[in-house]
Amino acid sequence: MSDVDFGRAMGASCALHPGREATGTCARCGNFTCDACSQDGASPRCPTCRERSGATFPLSRETWTFNKLWDVCWPAFQREWGMLSLAVLIYLGVSLGANLLLNVATGIGAAADSVVVAMVLGGVGFVAQQLVQGLVQLGLLRVCFDVLHGGRADVARLFSQMHKAVPYTLTMLLVFVIVMVPLALLSFLGILVLVGTGLMSGVDLGSSSEQFWNALVPILGVMGLGFLVLVGPLMYLALPLYLVQPELAYSDAPPSPLEVLRRSWEAARGQRLGILGVGLAGAAAMLAGVFACCVGFIPGMALAQLLIAGMFLCLRSPRDDAESFPG
């Protein structure tokens, strides 16, 4: 039985958040706690006692390095690797189920022998797939936050983010626009360059002659060089988006999409190389798992998610605990 009394405390208020109803008591000091203080049951102690016992996350943006982050995340992973791996396995299962949902919707649309019906069902299936997969991804990050705050890995928390469906959808739509509009413009400019260069050189772009291919090689070379030149600026703009999902998962009441992006940009300021390094380290962990008879991919992914969650905890700006995930 848990050290926390999760029965309703007869109308009592939380000691740290007076506006919230108490749902239990701290196992150390006995103060009334709300769901936020107990991390929805993941911790038997209130935030104050966790801080006193060293159970809060020990790094900040001023003190963190990758080595220090690893020194925090690796022991946490060793302590909870089994349940973290189970959480990843459930996440992958849900993702597979969402993909099957998309295939069913696409199949029904194809059987209807109507282009409009097929497009509508395919679109609905795609949105449903991305929404379900994204919300469970937020739940996986929430599990990682629990572990990094000294709590246990509770797989039920995978489904604790379903109430964020609307803010998640709006935020992802905004991210989609931010990513796709520049790519569409670059593609359009590339086509213009290709057509314009072909016309200026008198090459028939509809021809498959040797003259066409000889003219196409330098054009593609110029476009490739332009892409290499733009890689740096594109990565500079895209790396803060790496923190969007952790921000949504961390906030108890998600802010507006624009505020999520603002916070992510603020957290990434001056830390882009560190974000890139953690991302590469996570990818390396998953790749190493693939080489370990493929089965190791699951704990490798769990470790990668833990590193991402830990990096976010390092970089986030301090905010009111009453509005965010308690630490």
VOGU-3710 file (C-alpha; in Angstrom, 3 decimals, decimal comma):
1> msdvdfgram> 0,000/0,000/0,000  1,259/3,489/-0,890  2,566/5,827/1,773  0,147/8,461/0,484  -3,463/8,483/1,560  -5,234/8,992/-1,727  -8,652/9,294/-0,202  -10,268/12,715/-0,468  -9,196/14,670/2,594  -12,698/15,780/3,637
11> gascalhpgr> -12,541/19,039/1,689  -9,054/19,999/2,883  -6,871/22,133/0,628  -3,352/21,398/-0,566  -0,673/22,974/1,644  1,309/24,282/-1,344  -1,617/25,038/-3,669  -4,454/26,354/-1,471  -6,800/26,612/-4,447  -6,631/22,859/-5,064
21> eatgtcarcg> -8,429/20,094/-3,215  -6,173/17,764/-1,219  -6,118/14,153/-2,383  -3,598/12,754/0,091  -0,885/13,511/2,601  2,904/13,612/2,353  4,565/10,487/3,754  7,357/12,605/5,302  5,831/15,801/6,691  2,147/14,877/6,759
31> nftcdacsqd> 0,988/18,003/4,905  -2,018/17,729/2,636  -1,080/17,275/-1,032  -2,970/17,597/-4,311  -2,535/15,445/-7,435  0,083/17,870/-8,770  2,182/17,610/-5,601  2,115/13,806/-5,604  2,713/13,643/-9,381  -0,658/11,899/-9,741
41> gasprcptcr> 0,451/9,248/-7,245  3,968/8,757/-8,599  5,599/10,217/-5,485  4,673/9,671/-1,808  6,306/12,976/-0,841  5,375/16,600/-1,477  7,664/18,806/-3,640  9,250/20,429/-0,557  10,223/17,080/0,941  11,446/15,796/-2,416
51> ersgatfpls> 13,686/18,847/-2,656  15,017/18,309/0,855  15,725/14,660/0,134  17,436/15,455/-3,158  14,658/13,941/-5,282  14,261/17,010/-7,494  16,120/17,325/-10,768  19,615/18,523/-9,859  20,677/20,310/-13,072  19,828/23,683/-14,621
61> retwtfnklw> 20,711/25,450/-17,861  23,640/27,147/-16,081  25,143/23,924/-14,718  24,298/21,177/-17,178  26,652/19,432/-19,579  26,046/16,220/-21,467  28,283/14,308/-19,027  26,320/15,624/-16,034  23,033/14,847/-17,771  24,221/11,306/-18,434
71> dvcwpafqre> 25,294/10,941/-14,782  21,704/11,768/-13,770  19,814/9,848/-16,464  21,838/6,632/-16,482  21,229/5,718/-12,782  17,541/6,609/-13,228  17,414/4,352/-16,285  19,140/1,522/-14,444  16,622/1,847/-11,606  13,507/1,798/-13,829
81> wgmlslavli> 14,695/0,328/-17,129  12,204/-2,542/-17,055  9,096/-0,394/-16,633  10,455/2,260/-18,995  10,980/-0,429/-21,635  7,437/-1,679/-21,039  6,158/1,872/-21,509  8,030/2,121/-24,819  6,658/-1,259/-25,896  3,095/-0,113/-25,164
91> ylgvslganl> 3,767/3,139/-27,017  4,984/1,210/-30,062  1,916/-1,039/-29,846  -0,402/1,974/-29,758  1,471/3,483/-32,711  1,013/0,248/-34,656  -2,687/0,237/-33,797  -3,025/3,855/-34,942  -1,298/2,947/-38,208  -3,759/0,076/-38,693
101> llnvatgiga> -6,572/2,576/-38,128  -5,183/4,688/-40,951  -4,944/1,646/-43,231  -8,554/0,692/-42,452  -9,763/4,212/-43,227  -7,786/4,235/-46,472  -9,138/0,800/-47,422  -12,737/1,859/-46,793  -12,185/4,956/-48,906  -10,749/2,880/-51,740
111> aadsvvvamv> -13,673/0,438/-51,577  -16,166/3,311/-51,810  -14,967/3,994/-55,363  -15,121/7,735/-54,733  -12,142/10,052/-54,795  -13,789/12,505/-52,385  -14,731/9,800/-49,863  -11,272/8,268/-50,139  -9,597/11,633/-49,508  -11,873/12,475/-46,561
121> lggvgfvaqq> -11,462/9,082/-44,876  -7,748/9,070/-45,556  -7,411/12,548/-44,046  -9,478/11,647/-40,986  -7,488/8,452/-40,492  -4,186/10,310/-40,786  -5,247/12,962/-38,254  -6,497/10,276/-35,839  -3,242/8,348/-36,205  -1,065/11,385/-35,541
131> lvqglvqlgl> -3,231/12,515/-32,619  -3,280/9,167/-30,814  0,412/8,566/-31,389  1,320/12,111/-30,316  -0,716/12,050/-27,099  0,808/8,727/-26,047  4,228/10,196/-26,870  3,444/13,004/-24,419  2,499/10,344/-21,869  5,836/8,609/-22,406
141> lrvcfdvlhg> 7,648/11,863/-21,711  5,536/12,311/-18,582  6,639/8,874/-17,385  10,249/9,962/-17,922  9,641/13,144/-15,916  8,304/10,992/-13,073  11,463/8,891/-13,055  13,795/11,881/-13,221  11,963/13,465/-10,292  12,633/10,381/-8,184
151> gradvarlfs> 9,294/8,652/-8,724  8,451/5,317/-10,254  7,714/4,563/-13,914  3,952/4,114/-13,981  2,864/2,879/-17,422  -0,698/4,070/-16,759  0,672/7,598/-17,128  1,081/6,910/-20,853  -2,597/7,759/-21,183  -2,606/10,737/-18,814
161> qmhkavpytl> -2,351/13,338/-21,598  -5,551/12,655/-23,527  -7,133/15,864/-22,203  -4,521/17,807/-24,194  -5,908/16,700/-27,570  -6,998/20,190/-28,656  -3,854/22,148/-27,612  -1,666/19,366/-28,996  -3,469/19,444/-32,349  -3,300/23,231/-32,636
171> tmllvfvivm> 0,376/23,308/-31,674  1,307/20,577/-34,161  -0,610/22,363/-36,920  1,405/25,497/-36,197  4,644/23,519/-36,211  3,597/21,901/-39,506  3,048/25,315/-41,073  6,374/26,612/-39,760  8,245/23,613/-41,200  6,368/23,077/-44,451
181> vplallsflg> 6,012/26,654/-45,689  9,794/27,269/-45,955  10,276/23,830/-47,548  7,515/24,523/-50,064  9,045/27,894/-50,906  12,486/26,328/-51,360  11,029/23,637/-53,617  9,175/26,245/-55,651  12,328/28,338/-56,024  14,239/25,216/-57,068
191> ilvlvgtglm> 11,699/24,484/-59,776  11,885/28,096/-60,968  15,680/27,884/-61,104  15,488/24,609/-63,013  12,950/25,906/-65,532  14,564/29,346/-65,858  18,052/27,932/-66,389  16,716/25,481/-68,932  14,940/28,185/-70,864  17,926/30,519/-70,798
201> sgvdlgssse> 20,193/27,793/-72,107  17,726/26,786/-74,794  17,298/23,270/-73,427  14,005/21,493/-74,003  13,046/20,317/-70,518  10,622/17,825/-71,970  13,351/16,097/-73,911  15,282/13,056/-72,746  18,236/13,789/-74,970  21,846/13,813/-73,845
211> qfwnalvpil> 21,814/17,595/-74,111  19,108/17,806/-71,448  21,008/15,610/-68,968  24,263/17,466/-69,575  22,490/20,730/-68,747  20,688/19,225/-65,745  23,844/18,153/-63,866  25,192/21,672/-63,171  21,674/22,882/-62,296  21,290/20,136/-59,697
221> gvmglgflvl> 24,782/20,942/-58,453  23,812/24,562/-57,852  20,615/23,477/-56,077  22,566/21,030/-53,910  25,064/23,736/-52,990  22,197/26,042/-52,088  20,747/23,351/-49,849  24,069/22,895/-48,051  24,259/26,639/-47,491  20,757/26,614/-45,990
231> vgplmylalp> 21,286/23,593/-43,712  22,721/25,728/-40,922  19,883/28,313/-40,843  17,251/25,579/-41,160  18,727/23,631/-38,239  18,953/26,837/-36,211  15,242/27,408/-36,722  14,211/23,756/-36,323  16,117/22,717/-33,177  13,829/24,633/-30,753
241> lylvqpelay> 10,946/22,537/-32,136  12,654/19,577/-30,442  11,363/20,972/-27,140  7,727/21,458/-28,179  6,474/18,020/-27,127  8,316/18,055/-23,764  6,817/21,499/-23,093  3,315/20,191/-23,813  3,897/17,110/-21,660  5,390/19,058/-18,753
251> sdappsplev> 2,735/21,742/-18,453  -0,260/20,652/-16,402  -2,415/23,203/-18,232  -0,836/23,619/-21,695  -0,368/27,232/-22,808  -1,398/28,495/-26,231  0,479/27,172/-29,293  2,295/30,477/-29,705  3,323/30,423/-26,042  4,585/26,839/-26,393
261> lrrsweaarg> 6,769/27,913/-29,321  7,955/31,010/-27,450  8,982/28,920/-24,428  10,709/26,362/-26,650  12,625/29,107/-28,458  13,580/30,688/-25,123  14,789/27,364/-23,720  16,863/26,678/-26,845  18,599/30,059/-26,830  22,342/29,458/-26,662
271> qrlgilgvgl> 21,801/25,702/-26,251  21,312/24,477/-29,819  24,555/22,501/-29,981  23,624/20,788/-26,718  20,162/19,925/-28,081  21,741/18,514/-31,233  24,212/16,495/-29,172  21,474/14,958/-26,988  19,457/14,131/-30,090  22,444/12,387/-31,680
281> agaaamlagv> 23,172/10,524/-28,434  19,577/9,303/-28,291  19,759/8,160/-31,903  23,023/6,361/-31,134  21,395/4,571/-28,179  18,560/3,330/-30,391  20,967/2,325/-33,157  23,082/0,395/-30,671  19,911/-1,365/-29,564  19,158/-2,393/-33,151
291> faccvgfipg> 22,599/-3,950/-33,443  21,945/-5,795/-30,165  19,699/-8,319/-31,900  17,042/-5,594/-32,466  15,448/-6,330/-29,078  17,692/-3,714/-27,489  15,963/-1,029/-29,557  13,187/-0,826/-26,946  15,393/-0,025/-23,905  17,527/2,103/-26,232
301> malaqlliag> 14,475/4,175/-27,093  13,570/4,385/-23,397  17,035/5,775/-22,643  16,745/8,238/-25,536  13,412/9,520/-24,213  14,883/9,854/-20,727  17,761/11,942/-22,111  15,346/14,211/-23,975  13,192/14,658/-20,868  16,294/15,372/-18,768
311> mflclrsprd> 17,590/17,901/-21,290  14,254/19,697/-21,201  14,340/19,846/-17,393  17,802/21,405/-17,658  16,775/24,040/-20,188  13,274/25,033/-19,127  12,722/28,413/-17,506  11,479/28,261/-13,905  7,737/28,736/-13,741  5,056/28,497/-11,112
321> daesfpg> 4,721/24,908/-9,964  0,977/25,405/-9,688  0,840/25,738/-13,490  3,334/23,099/-14,457  4,655/19,697/-13,586  5,830/19,672/-9,954  9,518/19,154/-9,363
//
